[in-house]
């Protein structure tokens, strides 16, 4: 059975339950402190090297959530009359730009 999993009997049935709370150690990383994210959580959240996360200080708790990239179609849907800008015109090349 993979680490982080256990079986729990519920009304004569068996359910696979995943424990997402894991202990990690804060360690020095350059001038900062870092936490390693356990591999079961990395897999579950589809994280990879370079993934962007939001880190929030909630009083005596720290939450780390993956940032979901917006799709172009979702960004275009948010354009409306209040936030659209006017057309921008240019005067032509200033240096050796190819137009």
Secondary structure, DSSP 8 states (H G I E B T S, - for coil): --TTEEEEEETTEEEEEE-------EEEETTEEEE---HHHHHHTT--TT--EEEEEETTEEEEEE-----HHHHHHT--TTT----------SSS---
